[in-house]
């Protein structure tokens, strides 16, 4: 049986006009829709950061969504790196770091 520790994971950083436009809440809903585990949070530098784990197709879909974001967002850049998956299941919003 596959566990969360076996799932591929990505740490995403999204830059642009991505705070104050509902980006974090919209990504939270999109990640849940895709069945991903992890979290999303605003960063004090104005970017949004997310850790997502799950199937590669779902992760690819989240990265594609991150490049668009919600209607009011103006995404300038999305970068990601492969990382260790989160230890908790489910996808949540976290406080600003």
C-alpha positions, 0 to 999 in steps of 0.5 A: 500500500502506498503511503504519503511518504511514497508520494512525489512532492513539490515545493512551489513559490509563486511571485507577482500580484498573488496576495490580497487577491484570493490566491491562497484560498483558491489554491487551497480549493484546487489542491483539494479538488486534485486530491493533494496533500500539503499546505499553502501560505503567504510569505512576508515578501509578497509571494505565495509558497505551497508544498503539495504531494500526490500523483505526478499528473495532479502535481502537474495540474496544480503547477499549471493552475498556479501559473494562472491563479484566480482571476484577480491574480497577476502571476509573474513567476512560478518555480518549484523543486522536488522535496520530501512530502508532508507528514500529514494528510489533507491540504490546509492553509497556513499562516504567513511566514 
